[in-house]
Amino acid sequence: MSSMLEEVVEGVEPLPSVVSVMAGVKPAILLSLDVGTSGVRAALFNDSGSEITGAQVNNRRDFASVPDFTELEAEAIVEQVAETIDDLLAKSLHTAGRIELIAISCFWHSLVGIDSLGRATTPLLTWADTRAAEMAKNLRSQFPECEIHSRTGCRFHPSYWPAKLQWLKKERGEAFKTTRCWLGLAEYISLRLFGETATSVSMASATGLFNQRSCNWDWELVEELGISTETLPKIGVPKTHLKDDFAVRWPPLAEARLCAVVGDGAANNIGGGCSQRDKIALMVGTSGAMRVLYEGEPPEQLLPELWCYRADRARVVVGGALSDGGGLYRWLTDSLALDDSATTIEDQLGAMEADAHGLTVLPFWSGERSTGWSPDARGGIFGLTQQTKPIELVRAALEAISYRFALIAKSLETMAPQATIVATGNALRSSPVWMQIIADVLGRPIVLSEVREASTRGAALLALEAAGKIGSIEEVAIPVEAVFEPDMLKHTRYQQGLRRQQEIYERLLGNR
């Protein structure tokens, strides 16, 4: 086990320059992986940050066997990552260059234990797991949450490690005792492919145990929670190559080294061109988020509605997250057995007037994070009648999620006043109607980025910057695909819907 926890150094040294005049020297390229709750994506990039045409693979996870994705099997995801790399390298496009670098973007907040042999002792708990709600409430009563929030950037909530670890200790006591190290999914993948368990600053920053200012574990909190310091991974990006068996499996990657591991939210901002305070990234995938990323220190006073994590040691990302986004849309269309033709659903949604269904939805099927952070929130639909149509439920849910985004946007005004809102994420790209709803609810234009896989691209840019291949992530321009202008008459109508939602929220959840 000690070899797995060897200290590593944050960052990487620039790669030796390529003598381009030498005949036969191939250009350097990079492999970027994005591991999300909906699947695994991989792509190749050249050393200036441009995606290589045709060198992309998107392997979606089958949620038919994963009803709520609160628990996932880490080993199954590693297998899917490996199969995705197989599929990408089978395209033979890498022969045009030599793959020198590997970058990984991975979803935040996951937790899995491993034993002394590196075997998983627990399932992978995701951000959607709300079973630790009671533990989160207990922590709020035991600790000064405002102070902890300021230090770690995280509230006490079931999505973060402090509550998860307490739940595992109580409910999975034997597994807890046999655990020798706690990892997130990114670290588990790194262990399997590279033989390292180190966690990057970015991944550690979203655990709830990380001090955003010292860029290290918050040892005071760790001690107060009774967590063994030996069970936390070292912080740093490992300068490492693939393990021998994977190097044999993938000869084009035998000399490539892991260069950057970043949380998917930070990678999404960077890949979507939102790396300064003048732009806010709006992302809807399985979940949803609005984030501001900038170079500098964490805010002196962090609003209770928001969280603060890091992209790396130099860059902070502040925002709010919703546990329900595209996942709720899919759950409704599947559960209501609506016509699976996206065009048909989109046409029906677009034909409806703003807030005309008489429904109020609390979109907390997977619990609530921003803005109220209620540990035990659940979804609800109010105003149902025998005349309510299934498509109206879907429209009401899309509007309800948009209301939650409006509350996050209001809180982010303190960080990024009048910033341009840039939309990323495939859930929004596939529904222009939803894009327009969000623009109307916010009363602000929404710019749709032309980048289709922002997290994959963001991880690549961060790795290329760290390796000295590009001067800065801000150098690469992001083209705009479309702009959705708000209808201010609909905005006024939606303000009434937002007030209704907040009234019901306060009655049911306000004092929890």
LOLUMDREN-943509 format. One record per residue: x, y, z of N, C-alpha, C in turn; residue in one letter. Coordinates in steps of 0.02 Angstrom, whole numbers, plus 32768, in hexadecimal, padded with zeros to 4 digits. Example, Ala and Ser with C-alpha at 12.3 -4.5 7.8 and 13.67 -1.06 7.14 Angstrom:
2
82947EE4818682677F1F818682947F5B8186A;82827F90816282AC7FCB816582858002818AS;
This chain:
512
80297FC48000800080008000802B803F8000M;8066803B8023808F8077802780A5808E7FE3S;80B280607FB580C880747F72809180997F4DS;805180897F5E801A80AA7F3D801280F27F55M;802B81007F90802181427FAE8061816B7FAEL;808E815C7F8180CB81837F7C80BC81CB7F6CE;80E281F87F8980D6823F7F7D80E682517F35E;80BB827B7F1780C582917ED380C582DC7ED3V;80DD82F97E9E80E583417E9980AF835E7E6CV;809083947E84805C83B57E5C807A83D37E1EE;805783CD7DE6806C83EC7DA7809D83C07D83G;80B283D77D4980E283B17D21811483E17D03V;814E83C87CF4818083F07CD1816E83F27C87E;817D84297C65816F842C7C1E819483F37BF9P;817383D77BC8819283A37BA081CB83C07B77L;81FD83997B68823383B17B3D821783C77AFAP;823383FD7AE0821A84167AA0822983E57A69S;81FC83E47A38820483B77A00822C83D979C9V;825E83B979B1828683D4797B826083C6793AV;823783F77926820983EB78EF822B83E278ACS;826A83F878A8828B83F2786782A483AC785AV;82A48383788E82BC833F7884828A8317785BM;82A282F7782A827782D077FE825882957824A;82198289781881F8824F783581DE8258787BG;81E98293789A81CF829E78DE818682B078DAV;815C828978FC8114829478FA810082C9792EK;80CC82EF792180B683227951809983017990P;809E832479C78084830B7A06803983137A09A;801682E27A247FCF82E77A2E7FBD82CF7A75I;7F8082DD7A897F6A82D07ACD7F2982A97ACDL;7F23827A7AFB7EE582557B067EC182727B42L;7E8282877B397E5A82A27B6F7E1E82757B7CS;7E1282667BBC7DDA823C7BD17DAB82667BFCL;7D6B825D7BF27D39827C7C1E7D0C82457C38D;7D0E823B7C797CE682067C997CAC82287CBEV;7C7082207CA37C35823F7CC07C04820B7CD8G;7BCE82217CF87B9B81F37D107B7481D47CD6T;7B7681F37C9B7B5181D87C627B7C81AF7C33S;7BBD81AA7C417BE781837C157C2E819D7C13G;7C5681827BE47C9C81937BDD7CA881AD7B97V;7CCC81E57B927CDE82027B527D2B82067B4DR;7D4481FE7B117D8C82037B057D9782277AC3A;7DCE824D7ABF7DDE82717A827E28827F7A80A;7E4182887A447E87829A7A397E8B82E47A26L;7EBE83067A407ECA834D7A327F1183567A1AF;7F1B838779EE7F60839879DC7F7E83C57A12N;7FBE83D67A0C7FDF83F97A427FCF84447A45D;7FA2845B7A1A7F8A84A07A1F7F4484A37A3CS;7F2884697A4C7EE784687A6D7EAC845C7A3FG;7EB8844B7A007E82843E79D17E7283F479CFS;7E3283E479D07E1D839E79CD7E2B83827988E;7E46834679857E55832679457E15830A7928I;7E06831D78EB7DC8830978CB7DC182BD78C8T;7D8782A578DE7D79825E78DB7D9582357914G;7DBC825479417DDD822F79777DB6823979B8A;7D78822379B87D4D822979F37D2481E979FBQ;7D1881D87A3A7CED819F7A4B7CC281B47A86V;7C8281A27A847C5481B17ABA7C2E81707ACBN;7C4081527B037C2081147B197BF281237B53N;7BB181227B477B8181327B7B7B7780F67BA9R;7B6B81047BE97B5C80D07C1A7B1380BF7C16R;7B03807F7C1E7ABE80687C1B7A9E80717C60D;7A7380A37C677A5480AF7CA77A1880817CB5F;7A0780557C8579D080277C9279DF7FFA7CCEA;7A1E7FEC7CD97A317FC27D127A497FEB7D4ES;7A47802E7D487A5C805A7D7E7A23808B7D8BV;79F180787DB379B580A07DB979BE80E67DD5P;79EE80F17E0179F481347E1E7A3B814E7E20D;7A6B81297E077AB2813A7E067ACC815A7E46F;7AB081457E817ACE81597EC07B0B812E7ECFT;7B0880EF7EB97B4180C27EBF7B5480A87E79E;7B9480A67E6C7BAD80897E2E7BE6805A7E3FL;7BF5802D7E117C2E80007E1A7C6C801E7DFAE;7C9C80307E247CD880527E0B7CFC80277DD7A;7D007FE57DE37D247FBA7DB57D027FB87D71E;7CBF7FBA7D707C9B7FBA7D317CA97FFA7D09A;7CB180317D2D7CC180707D0A7D08806D7CEEI;7D3780507D147D7B80497CFA7D7A801F7CBAV;7D527FEA7CB97D4C7FC17C7D7D317FE97C43E;7D0080157C517CE5803E7C1C7D1780717C03Q;7D40808C7C307D7680BA7C1C7DA680957BEDV;7DB980587C017DE880317BD87DCA80217B94A;7D8A800F7B927D6A80007B527D65803E7B27E;7D5B80777B457D5780B67B1F7D9A80C67B00T;7DD180BA7B257E1380C47B097E2080927AD1I;7E0B80557ADB7E1080237AA57DEF803D7A65D;7DB280557A6D7D8B806D7A337DAD80A87A11D;7DC880D57A397DE981107A1C7E2880FC79F5L;7E5180D27A147E9080BF79F37E83809379B6L;7E4A807279B47E398049797A7E2E8073793CA;7E2280B479457E1880E0790C7E5980EE78E6K;7E9280DD79067ED480E478E67EE7812C78D6S;7EC2815C78F07ED281A278E17F1081B97907L;7F228194793B7F5D81A779627F9E819E793BH;7F9B817A79037FD9816E78DD7FF481AE78BET;7FCA81E378BC7FE1822378A1800E824878D2A;801282307910803C82517942804C8220797AG;8072823679AA8083820D79E3805E82287A21R;803C81FD7A44801582137A7F8045821A7ABAI;805082587AD0807F82667B05805D82707B49E;801E82897B477FFD829D7B857FB8827D7B8BL;7FA282747BC97F5F825C7BD77F40828A7C0BI;7F03829F7BFF7EDE82CA7C2E7E9C82A87C3FA;7E8582B27C7C7E4782947C937E1B82C97CB3I;7DDC82CB7C9D7DA882F17CBF7D7882BE7CDDS;7D6482C97D1C7D3A82987D3E7D0982BB7D6CC;7CCE829E7D757C9C82BF7D9F7CB482C37DE8F;7CA382FA7E087CB683087E4D7C8D82E07E7FW;7CA582DE7EBD7C8082C97EFA7C78827E7F03H;7C9282557ED87C8A820D7EE17CB981F37F17S;7CA881B87F337CD0819C7F697CCE81507F65L;7D0981317F697D0F80E87F6B7D4A80D77F99V;7D4280A27FC07D79808B7FEA7DA080537FC8G;7DE1804D7FD87E0980157FC07E2E7FF67FFBI;7E3D7FB67FF67E627F94802B7EAD7F97801ED;7ED47F7380457F1D7F76803F7F377F5B7FFDS;7F0D7F347FD97F217F1A7F987F047F437F5EL;7EE37F7B7F6F7EC77FA67F3B7E847F907F22G;7E637F617F447E227F497F2F7DEB7F747F4FR;7DB57F807F297D7F7FA97F437D5D7F877F7EA;7D537FAD7FB47D307F947FEF7CE87FAB7FF1T;7CD87FDD7FC97C947FF97FC87C8080047F7FT;7C3F800B7F727C2B80257F307C43806D7F29P;7C4080877EED7C5080CD7EE17C1180F67EF1L;7C1681207F247BDF814C7F367BE5818D7F0EL;7BAF81A37EEE7BB281DE7EC37B93821A7EE5T;7B9582537EC27B7782917EDC7B2C828A7EE5W;7B0D825A7EC37AC482527EC77AAE82297F03A;7ADD820F7F2A7ACC81E67F647AB782127F9ED;7A78820C7FB47A5E82377FEA7A558210802BT;7A6E81D380307A6381AB806B7A8581C780AAR;7AB681F280A17AD9820F80DB7AB9825080F3A;7A79825980E37A57829880F67A5982A48141A;7A4A827081687A4B827981B17A91828A81CBE;7AC3826C81AC7B08827B81C17B1982C481B1M;7B0282DC81787B0E832281667AEE83518199A;7AB0834281AC7A8E836C81DE7AB183698222K;7ACA832E82347AEF832882737B2E83528271N;7B52835182397B8F837882337B8083C38239L;7B4883D9821E7B35841F82237B2A8434826CR;7B13840582947B07841582DB7B4784118304S;7B7983ED82EB7BB783E383107BEE84148300Q;7BEC843182C47C22845C82AD7C0784A08297F;7C3084D582997C1C8516827E7C1E85138231P;7BE5850482127BE484F781CB7BFD853381A2E;7BED856F81B87C0385AB81937C4F85AD818EC;7C71859E81C57CBA859E81C67CD68566819AE;7CB9852B819F7CCF84F281767CC48500812CI;7C8B851E811D7C7B853180D87CAF856180BCH;7CC3859280E57CF585C280CE7D3885A280C1S;7D4A857080E97D8B854F80E17D8B851C80A8R;7D5784F280A67D5684BA80777D3084C98037T;7D0784FE80377CDD850D7FFD7CA084E17FF8G;7C9484B7802B7C5D848680297C32848B8067C;7BF18487805E7BC2848080957BC2843780AER;7BA6842A80E87B9B83E580FD7B5E83CB80D7F;7B6A839880AF7B37837F80817B478337806FH;7B14830E80607B2182C880507B4E82BD8014P;7B5682EE7FE87B7F82E57FAD7BCA82E67FBCS;7BDD83017FF67C24830980067C3E82D18034Y;7C7F82CC80387C9F8295805D7C90829480A8W;7C8F82CC80CD7C8482C681157C46829F8127P;7C0D82AF81087BCF828B81187BD1824380FCA;7BED823B80C07BF281F880A27C1A81C980CFK;7C5381E180E87C7E81B781117C5C81A48152L;7C3781D2816F7C1381C281AD7BDC818E819FQ;7BBB819481667B87816481547BA6811F814AW;7BDE811C81277BFF80DB811B7C1680BC815DL;7C2F80E4818A7C4680CB81CA7C0D80AC81F1K;7BD280CA81EC7B9880B182107B76807781EDK;7B6C807D81AB7B44804C81867B6D80158166E;7BAC802081597BD87FEE81397C177FE68163R;7C0C7FD781A37C437FD781D37C7D7FA981C1G;7C6F7F6D81AA7CA47F3E81997CCD7F57815EE;7CAC7F70812B7CCF7F8C80F17CF87FC98106A;7CDD7FF181327D01802C814A7D428017816DF;7D3F7FE281967D7A7FCD81BB7DB07FB1818DK;7D9D7F9181567DCE7F7381297DEA7FA580F7T;7DD07FE180F67DE6801480C67E28803280DDT;7E58803480B07E99805280C07EA48095809ER;7E7B80A4806C7E8180E4804B7E3E80F6802BC;7E2B813680307DEE814F80117DFF81747FD2W;7DDC81647F9C7DEA81817F5B7DAA819A7F3BL;7DB281C77F0B7D7C81D77EDD7D8381AB7E9FG;7D5481B17E717D5881877E357D9681967E0DL;7DAA81D57E077DE581E77DE07E2381C47DFBA;7E2981C07E3D7E6381A07E5B7E6081547E52E;7E2381397E547E1C80F17E4A7E3180DF7E02Y;7E1D81087DD27E3280FD7D8D7E7D81037D87I;7E9A81357DA87EE2813E7DA77F0681037DC6S;7EEA80E77DFC7F0880AC7E1B7F0780717DEBL;7ECF80667DCA7ECA802C7D9E7EF580337D5FR;7EF8806E7D427F1B80777D037F6580897D0DL;7F7380B07D427FB680CB7D4A7FDA80B47D8AF;7FB680927DB67FD5807A7DF37FE080B07E27G;7FBB80E77E237FC281207E517F7F812F7E72E;7F8181467EB17F44815A7ED27F4281A57EE2T;7F7481CA7ECD7F7582127EDC7F3782347EC0A;7F2082667EE47EE7828E7ECD7EFF82D37EB9T;7EE382EF7E867EF583327E717ED583667E9FS;7EEF83A27E9E7ED183D97EC37E8883E17EAEV;7E7A83DC7E6E7E3683E67E557E0683B27E72S;7E1883727E707DEC833F7E897DE483437ED5M;7E1B834F7EF97E1883547F427DEE838F7F58A;7DEE83C47F307DCD84037F447D8283FD7F4AS;7D6583C87F2F7D1C83C17F307D0583897F5FA;7D3183757F8E7D1F83407FBD7CFE83597FFCT;7D098398800E7CF183B2804E7D2583AA8085G;7D60838F80747D96838680A57DD483AD8092L;7DCF83D980627E0883FC80447E0684458056F;7E3F8461806A7E4384A880797E5384CE803AN;7E2484F880237E2C85197FE37E65854B7FE2Q;7E7B8563801B7EB08595801D7EF685758023R;7EFC8541804A7F3D852080517F4A84ED801AS;7F1584DA7FF57F1A84A77FC07F3484657FDBC;7F1B845480167F2C841480357EEE83FC805AN;7EF183BF80747EBA83A8809D7EB183D780D9W;7E7483E280ED7E67840B81287E7183DE8165D;7EB083DA817B7EC283AA81AE7E9C83B581EFW;7E8B83F381FE7E658401823B7E2183DF8238E;7DFF83E682007DBE83C681F87DC4837A81F6L;7DF7836281D37E02831A81CE7E0A82FC8214V;7E31831D823E7E3B830482827DFB830782ABE;7DD6833E82A57D98834682CB7D64831282B7E;7D6582FD82787D3682CB82607D4C82848271L;7D88827D828B7DA1823A829D7DB582108262G;7DC98231822B7DDF820D81EF7E2A820181F3I;7E4081C481EA7E8781B581EC7EAB81D981B2S;7EDF81FE81C27F048222818E7F2481F2815CT;7F3181B481737F51818481477F23816B8110E;7EE2817781187EB2815E80E67EA4819080AFT;7EC281CB80B27EB781FD807E7EF081FB804CL;7EE281FF800C7F1881FB7FDA7F42823A7FDAP;7F8082347FC37FAB826D7FBA7F8D829B7F85K;7F9B82DB7F8A7F82830C7F5B7FB9831F7F2AI;7FAC83167EEA7FDD83277EB67FCD83007E77G;7FE1831A7E3E7FD682F77DFE801182C97DF2V;800682887DEE803F825A7DE5805E82617DA0P;80A082667D9E80C482627D5E80CF82187D50K;80A281FB7D2E80A581B27D28808D81997CE5T;80A3815E7CD4808E813D7C96806081037CA8H;804280E67C74801580AE7C7E803980727C9DL;8013804A7CC3802D800B7CDC803E7FDE7CA0K;806A7FAE7CAC80857F867C75804E7F637C4CD;801B7F477C6F7FE97F227C4A7FC17F4F7C1BD;7FB47F8E7C307F907FBB7C057FBE7FD97BCFF;7FFE7FE17BDE802D7FF87BAB80337FC57B73A;802F7F857B8580307F507B527FEF7F507B2AV;7FB87F5C7B4C7F767F5D7B2C7F717F987AFBR;7F907FD17B0D7F8B800E7AE57FD180277AD3W;7FF480097AA48037801F7A92803D806A7A83P;800B808A7A61801280D27A54801480FC7A93P;800080DF7ACD800081057B0C803A80F27B3AL;806580C77B23809A80AC7B4E80C880E27B69A;80D381167B438100814C7B5980DA81897B72E;809881887B6F807081C17B85806E81C37BD1A;806981FF7BEC806482057C348027822D7C49R;800C821B7C817FD3823F7C9D7FEB82847CB3L;7FC882B77C9A7FE082FB7CA37FAF83277CCAC;7F6E83187CC77F3D83427CEB7F0083177CFCA;7EE883207D397EA983027D4E7E7F83397D6DV;7E4483467D517E1E83817D647DD4836E7D6CV;7DB3838F7D9C7D6B83857DA47D46839B7D67G;7D1083767D567CEE83837D177CD183C97D13D;7CBB83E57D4B7CA084297D497CD3845D7D35G;7D0F84587D527D4484877D407D59847D7CF8A;7D5F843D7CE37D71842F7C9D7D3C84497C6EA;7CFC84447C817CC6845D7C577CCC84A97C4DN;7CDB84CD7C827CE585167C7B7D1C85267C4BN;7D5585047C547D9085137C2B7D8285017BE2I;7D6684C67BD77D5784B17B937D2484DB7B70G;7CF684F97B977CC285247B7B7CD7856D7B76G;7D16857C7B867D2F85C17B807D1B85EE7BB9G;7D0A85D17BF37CF485F87C2D7D2985F47C63C;7D6186147C597D98860F7C897DAA86537CA7S;7D7C86837CA17D8486C47CC17D4186DB7CDCQ;7D4287107D047D0587267D267CD087447CF8R;7CE287507CBA7CB1876F7C8D7C83873C7C6CD;7C8C86FB7C7D7C6186C77C607C4D86957C97K;7C0E86837C957BF3864F7CC17BE186137C96I;7BF985D97CAA7BE8859B7C867BA7857F7CA2A;7B7885717C757B3985507C867B3B850B7C67L;7B3B84D77C917B4184937C787B0684697C8EM;7AE984467C5F7AB584147C707AC883D37C4FV;7AD883A27C797AE2835E7C637AB083337C89G;7AC882FF7CAB7A9D82DA7CD87A8683087D11T;7AB483307D2A7AA683637D5D7AAA83A77D3BS;7AB483DB7D637ABA841E7D467AE5844A7D72G;7B02847E7D567B2C84AB7D7E7B3584EE7D5AA;7B4385217D817B5A85627D687B9985737D8EM;7BCE85877D697C10858F7D897C3685C97D6CR;7C5D85EA7D977C8E861C7D837CD386027D93V;7D0186047D647D4585EE7D6F7D7486297D63L;7DA586317D8F7DD486697D877E1686587DA8Y;7E4A867C7D957E8B86737DB37E8F86A17DF0E;7EA186847E297EA486AC7E667E9186837EA3G;7E8086A77ED97E7186887F187E26867E7F21E;7E1286517F4E7DCB86487F5C7DAD86897F78P;7D6C86937F717D4D86D07F8B7D5486D37FD7P;7D5D870F7FF17D63871880397D238703805DE;7CEB871480407CAB86FF805C7C8386DA8027Q;7C78869B80327C55867180027C0B866D8017L;7BDF86807FEA7B98867E7FF97B8386368009L;7B55862C80387B4185E9804C7B2285C08013P;7B0785E27FE07AE885BF7FA87B1B859E7F7AE;7B5B85B47F7E7B8D85A17F4D7BC285737F6BL;7BE685517F407C20852A7F537C5E85477F32W;7C9985327F497CD985487F2C7D08850C7F28C;7D1F84FC7EEC7D5084C77EE07D8B84E57EB9Y;7DB484BA7E9D7DED84D17E767DF584A97E35R;7E1084CC7E027E2584AB7DC47E6C84927DCCA;7E9584BA7DEE7EDB84A97DFD7EF184D87E35D;7F3084DB7E437F4785067E7A7F3D85507E6BR;7F3985627E2D7F3485A97E1B7EED85C17E0FA;7EBE85937E027E7C85A77DEB7E45858C7E19R;7E1785B87E297DDE85A97E547D9F85A67E2AV;7D71857A7E3D7D3085777E1B7CFA857C7E51V;7CCD85AD7E487C9785BA7E787C5585B27E54V;7C2585927E747BE585897E527BB185677E7DG;7B7D85507E5B7B48852A7E7B7B3784EF7E4EG;7B1F84B97E6D7B11847C7E487ACC84627E58A;7AAB84467E267A6B84257E2E7A7583DA7E23L;7A5783B27E4E7A5D836A7E457A30834F7E0ES;79FF83777DFA79D183627DC479D783927D89D;79E383757D4F79E6839B7D1079CB83707CD9G;79F7835C7CAC79E383307C7579CC82EC7C8EG;79E582D67CC979CF82977CE4798582967CF5G;796C82CE7D10792582D37D1F78FB82D67CDFL;791382F97CAE78F182FC7C6D78E982B57C51Y;791F828F7C53791C824B7C3878EE821F7C63R;78F182277CA578C681FF7CD0787D820B7CC1W;786B824A7CB67825825A7CA8780F823E7C64L;783782497C31782282317BEF781E81E47BEDT;784C81C37C12784981797C15780E81627C3FD;780581807C7A77D0816A7CA8778B81777C8DS;778481AE7C68774381C07C4C773781A07C08L;776981797BF1776381557BB1775181847B78A;777281BE7B77776681EE7B41778881D57B01L;776F81ED7AC9778D81DD7A8877D781EB7A8CD;780181B87A7E784981C17A85786881E97A4DD;784082037A20785A822F79EC786882737A0AS;78A882857A0C78BB82C57A2A789883007A08A;788F82FB79C6786E833179A17826833979B8T;7804830179C177BE830479D777B883247A1BT;77E1830F7A4B77DF832D7A8E77F183767A8BI;782483867A66783983CC7A61780283F77A43E;77E183DF7A1077AB840679F1777284127A22D;776083DF7A48772B83E67A79773E84177AB1Q;777B84127AC8779284407AFC779384887AE3L;77A984907AA577AE84D37A88776A84F37A7AG;773784CA7A7376F484E47A6476D184FE7AA2A;76ED84F17ADD76CC85057B1B76E1854B7B30M;76B4856E7B5176C285B17B6B76E985AD7BACE;770985E37BBE773085E57BFC770485DE7C39A;771685B07C6576F485A67CA676A885A27C9DD;7692857C7C6B764A857A7C5C762985397C72A;764D850E7C94763584CB7CA4761684C77CEAH;761E84FB7D12760284FB7D55762784D07D87G;766484BC7D77768B848F7DA176C684B47DC1L;76D9849C7DFB771684B37E1D773E84757E30T;777C84737E1A77A784387E2577E2844A7E51V;77F084217E82782F84237EA7785C83EE7E88L;788E84017E6078B483D07E3878ED83B07E5FP;78DB838A7E93790D836D7EBF790883207EC1F;78FF83017E8678FC82B97E83793C82997E9FW;797482BA7E9479B582A17EAD79CE82CB7EE8S;79A082EE7F0A79B383187F4279C4835E7F2CG;79D283897F5D79E383CF7F4E7A2983DF7F64E;7A4D84007F377A8C84207F4A7A7E846C7F4BR;7A9984917F1C7A8A84D97F1B7A4084E47F0CS;7A2085167F2A7A3F85477F547A33853C7F9ET;7A0285117FAF79EF85087FF57A1584D38019G;7A3584A37FF47A5E846E80117A3784458044W;79F7843B803879CF8412806679E683C98060S;79FE83AB80967A198367809279E78332807FP;79A7833D808F797583098082793D83218055D;794A83518029791783697FFA790283327FCAA;78C283327FB878A883047F87787D832A7F55R;7874830C7F1B784E832D7EE77803832E7EF5G;77E1835D7ED6779983617EDD777983857EA3G;773C83717E92771583927E5D76D383A87E7CI;76C483E97E77768884057E96765B84247E61F;761A841C7E6B75EA84387E3C75D084087E09G;75DB83C77E1375C483957DE3757783927DE2L;755C83897DA77514837E7D9E750B83447D6DT;74CD83307D6374BF82FA7D3374CA83127CEBQ;74CF83547CE274DB836F7CA0752583777C90Q;7551836C7CC2759983757CB675B283427C84T;75D6835A7C5275F2832E7C1E763A831D7C2FK;765282E27C1B769782CE7C2A76CA83017C11P;76C0831C7BD576F1834B7BBB76F4838A7BE6I;76BD839B7C0876BD83D57C3476E983C97C71E;76EC838A7C88771A837A7CBF776283867CABL;777383737C6E77B7837D7C5677C783C87C50V;779983EE7C3377A484367C2C77AB84577C71R;778084447CA0778384607CE377C684507D05A;77E084137CFA782084007D17785A84297CF9A;785884347CB7788D845C7C98788B84A37CB2L;785084BE7CBB784B85027CD7786385037D1FE;785284CF7D45786584CB7D8B78B184CA7D93A;78D384A27D6A791C84A07D6C793884E47D5AI;791985057D2A792F85487D157928857A7D4ES;78F385737D7778EC859F7DB1792685967DE2Y;793C85587DEB7975854D7E1879B4856D7DFCR;79BC856A7DBA79F5858D7D9A79F185D87DA6F;79B585F37DA579AC863B7DB079C5864F7DF6A;79B886247E2779D086337E6B7A1C86307E6FL;7A3A85FF7E4C7A8485FC7E4B7AA086397E28I;7A82864C7DEF7A9A86867DCA7A9886C57DF5A;7A6486CC7E1D7A5F87077E4A7A9887077E7CK;7AA986CD7E987AE086C97EC77B2486D77EA6S;7B2C86C17E687B6B86CB7E447B7787137E2FL;7B43873D7E337B4C87847E227B8287A47E4DE;7B8B878C7E8A7BBE87A87EB67C0487987E9DT;7C0B87607E797C4C874A7E5F7C5987637E18M;7C2487657DF07C2C87757DA97BF1879F7D91A;7BEF87DE7DA57BB688097D927BB188127D47P;7B7488077D2D7B6688117CE57B9187E77CB7Q;7BA787AE7CCF7BD087827CA57BA687627C6FA;7BC587527C377BA4872D7C027B9986E57C17T;7B5E86CA7C0C7B4E86857C1E7B5886597BE0I;7B8586297BE67B9685FC7BAE7B7D85B67BBFV;7B54859A7B947B3685587BA07B6085217B81A;7B6984EB7BA87B8A84AF7B907B6084747BA7T;7B7184397B917B4C83FD7BA67B1B83E67B71G;7B1983A67B657AF1838B7B2E7AA7838E7B3CN;7A9283907B7B7A4A83937B8A7A2C83D37B6FA;7A51840A7B757A38844A7B5A7A3F844D7B0FL;7A7684327AF57A8084347AAD7A4884107A88R;7A2D83DB7AA679F983B57A8579B483D27A8FS;79AE84087AB6796D84267AC3797184727ABFS;796C848F7A84796884D87A7E792F84F67AA6P;78F884D07AAE78C084EA7AD578D684F67B1EV;78FB84C77B39791384CF7B7E794485097B83W;796F85107B51799C85497B4F7975858B7B53M;7940858F7B2B791885CC7B2A78F485D77B6DQ;78DC85A17B8B78BC85A77BCD78ED85C57BFFI;792B85AC7C00795C85C57C30796A860F7C23I;797286227BE3797D86687BD3794386937BEBA;7906867C7BE178CB86A27BF578C686A67C41D;78D4866F7C6478D1866F7CAD7905869E7CCAV;7942869C7CAF797886C67CC97970870F7CB2L;794D87197C7A7949875C7C5E798B87747C43G;79B487447C2C79F787557C137A06872A7BD5R;7A2E87437BA77A41871B7B6C7A6A86DE7B82P;7A6186A77B5E7A89866B7B6A7AAF865C7B29I;7AF186587B2E7B1B86487AF57B2985FD7AF5V;7B1C85DC7ABD7B2A85957AB77B6F858C7A98L;7B9C856E7ABD7BE085617AA57BDE852D7A6ES;7C0985347A3D7C0D85047A067C3184C47A1BE;7C5584C77A537C79848C7A6C7C4784597A86V;7C4A841D7A6C7C1883EA7A7E7C2D83C17ABAR;7C6C83B87AC57C8483917AFF7CB583BD7B26E;7C9983EC7B4C7CC3841F7B6C7CF184017BA2A;7CDA83CF7BC77D0383B37BFC7D41838F7BE0S;7D37836A7BAA7D7083487B8A7DA3837B7B72T;7D8983B07B537DB583E57B397DD7840B7B71R;7DB284197BA87DCF843E7BDF7E0984197C00G;7E0183D87C0A7E3883B07C277E7583B17BFAA;7E6983AE7BB97EA083B07B897EC583F27B8CA;7EA184297B8E7EC1846B7B907EE984747BD0L;7ECE845D7C087EF184647C477F32843B7C46L;7F3084007C297F6C83D67C247F9F83F67BF5A;7F8984117BBD7FB784307B8E7FD7846E7BACL;7FB284937BD47FCF84CD7BF6800384B67C29E;7FF284837C518021846A7C848061844F7C64A;805B84327C29809584167C0780BC84497BDEA;80A484877BDD80C784BC7BB880BA84BB7B6EG;808784967B58807784937B10805184D17AF8K;802984ED7B248007852D7B158016855C7B4EI;8015859D7B40802685CD7B737FF185D27BA9G;7FB285D07B967F7C85D77BC67F3C85BA7BAAS;7F1085A27BD57ED085877BBE7EA585BD7B9EI;7EB285FD7BAF7E8B86337B927E9D86427B49E;7ED386257B317EEA86347AED7EBC86187AB8E;7E9985E27AC77E7285BF7A947E2B85DB7A93V;7E1885F77A5A7DD686177A537D9F85E27A4FA;7D6385F67A677D2985C97A667CF485E67A38I;7CE385C57A017CAF85DE79D47C6985D879F2P;7C3D860579DD7BF8860679F67BCB85E779C1V;7B9E85BB79D87B70859A79AA7B2F85C079A3E;7B1585DB79DA7AD585FE79D87ACF86297A17A;7AA2865B7A137A9286857A4D7A4686847A56V;7A3086767A9379E986747AA479D886B37ACBF;79B286E07AAB799F871F7ACB796087157AF5E;795C87357B307922872B7B5B78E487517B42P;78AA87347B4E786A87567B44785687727B88D;785887B47B8F784E87D17BD2780687CD7BEAM;77D687C57BBD779187BA7BD2778C87757BF4L;77AC87437BD577AD87017BF377D587027C34K;7809872A7C36783187317C73780587477CADH;77DA87787CA177AD87907CD6777E87597CEDT;776587317CBE773986FA7CD0775E86C57CF8R;779C86B87CE477C386867D0877D5869D7D4FY;77DA86DF7D5A77E786F67D9D77B086E07DCEQ;777386DD7DB5773C86C57DDE7745867B7DEEQ;775986547DBC7765860D7DC8779E86027DF9G;77D2862A7DF4780A86247E2377F386337E6BL;77CB86677E7377B286787EB57787863F7ED2R;775D86217EA7773585E87EBE776185AF7ED6R;779485A07EAF77C2856A7EC177E385797F04Q;77FA85B77F0E781C85C97F4B77EE85C67F88Q;77AF85D97F7E778085D67FB57776858E7FCDE;776E85607F9E7765851A7FB077A584FF7FCEI;77DE85127FB1781F84FC7FCC782685118015Y;7817854F802478208568806977F185438099E;77B4853680837785851380AE779C84CC80BER;77B884AA808C77CA846380947811845880ADL;783F848380977886847580A378AB84AE80C5L;788B84E780CD78AF852380E378D0851D8127G;78B484F6815478CF84F1819878F884B381A4N;7907848D816F792C844E81797977845A8177R;
